[in-house]
Amino acid sequence: MYKWIILSLLPLLFACSHSDDKNKQQPNVLFIAVDDLRPELGCYGASYIQSPNIDKLAASGALFVNHFVQIPTCGASRYSMLSGMLPTTKKHLSNEAARTFISGKAETEKPETFIHHLRRNGYYTVGVGKISHYVDGLLYEYEDSVGTEYELPHSWDEMLFNPGKWGTGWNTFFAYADGSNRQSRKRQVKPYECADTDDTGYPDGLTAELALQKLEELARKDQPFFLGVGFFKPHLPFNAPKKYWDLYNEEELPLSPNPFIPENVNKASLHTSGEFNGYLLGDEQATLDGPISDAYARKLRHAYFACVSYTDAQVGKLLDQLDKLGLSENTIVVLWGDHGWHLGDQLVWGKHTIFERALKSAFAIRAPGMKQGSEIEQVVNSVDIYPTLMDLCGVEMPFATDGKSVVPLLNDPETAWTNVSYGYFRNGISLRTEQYRLTKYFRDQMPDIELYNHKTDPNETQNIAGTHPEIVKQLMPLLEKGNTGLYAN
């Protein structure tokens, strides 16, 4: 028996002693995607938020203070990030962007994502949870049976998901603790829930559990890996275990500093919070006619923050597992929020605008050998992630993207930088520089130009385009550089 065991281990021992030197040196990648995560965390200065694990990650790497997504909706933002490309048609603004423009690409063509490119360069790639738009990586609609076609057919060696008691990926996305979901309850649900359950009583706990198991397997592989882990919360519904709600005193939570429509802005730049109001048992409906009550606003902010703390705990489990398995020294860790979210700001409860609140999201990187505790204030973009990871992993990029590697900033946070970001939605293009946000809408409703000075008005309370035409004139050529023609196509 012992002879058999020894013989069975010989191939593994031989492989370990003759592994490829390049693979030994190439870092692993743990990529954590979090849905609807505003940059409102302890590490961003929000002392009332309980986010110790993300704070610890930021302290051990680099925190990007001014990171912006290109499109403020889940699928399109992820498509842009994964491909490193700006949108060029209105279809690229859809949650079906990846399904329409990535699926079916041949192996010989341009990589469908940077994950695909890593895979073609020796990485073993695993996805757990929501990395692209479809929460388990399979194409099917909310109330359909589970699909068999992958959204990203070439990117993954393995795509994993545990739907638990909810049965399907989409059911888990809108899950309530009793095993029901928004669809099965015909939207007769509140947009929040506090259940006395452990972490696995909601789906993100199951996702973390599965990712921990997979890390153990990957640690034994003689191959660099990419592990993508996608957490749902704090996406609606704001449902989290009671212990995370208990971290907060609701009465002490701050309200939005800007719960009204900015001066000199047309309502067409905003929306009536349709996704939020689709939870039909909500205490109040959100409108553009005026704010909801302070009491309900605090309830919702409490619920959102509880979800943030719930996800933070799952992130902590992953980081602890890296340490336990001896992987931390050679693993790049990226934490990325797919966009921001209005928590009553500008009267909106949701994303889907090109205001600061919807385009700005959390972003942190920790990489082997890099400086720790950097706070990088330069303006960076989600499309920068693709070239950054290729740079850090030592993988050549034969295909151009619209992003650029932020590794120079990781090496020197004060290095010269272009400080430009573009956002696209609602028939508009928004330019963000160090000081200003300039937005141009392609519509009939006026005003169609908005300008905000972030040094004096960080909450975007007043459109000053009409009183500062000289600044608009100065910035407009830069905005036009980001006009990819998508509204003409």
Protein Blocks (a to p, Z undefined) as FASTA:
>chain_A
ZZmmmmmmmmmmmmmmmccfklmmpccddddddehiacbdfknopakbccfklmmmmmmm
ccdfbbcdfbdcfklmmmmmmnopacfbfklmpmklmmmmmgopafklccfbfklmmmmn
opacddehjfblblnlpacdfklccdfbdfblmlpmbdcddekjnopaklmmmccfkopa
fklnnopacfbdcddddfklpmklmmmmmmmmmmmmmmmpccddddddddfblcdcdddd
fklmmmpcfklpccdfblcccehiafklmcehlmmmmmmkbfbdcdfkbccdfklmmmmm
mmmmmmmmmmmmmmmmmmmmmmmnopmmmcccddddfbdcdehiahiacehiabfklmpc
cdddddehiaehiacfbdcdfklmmmmmmmmnopacfbccfbdcfklmmmommbccekia
cddeehiacdddfkbccdddddfbdcfbdcddfklmmnopaccklmmmmlmmmmmmmmmm
mmgolmmZZ
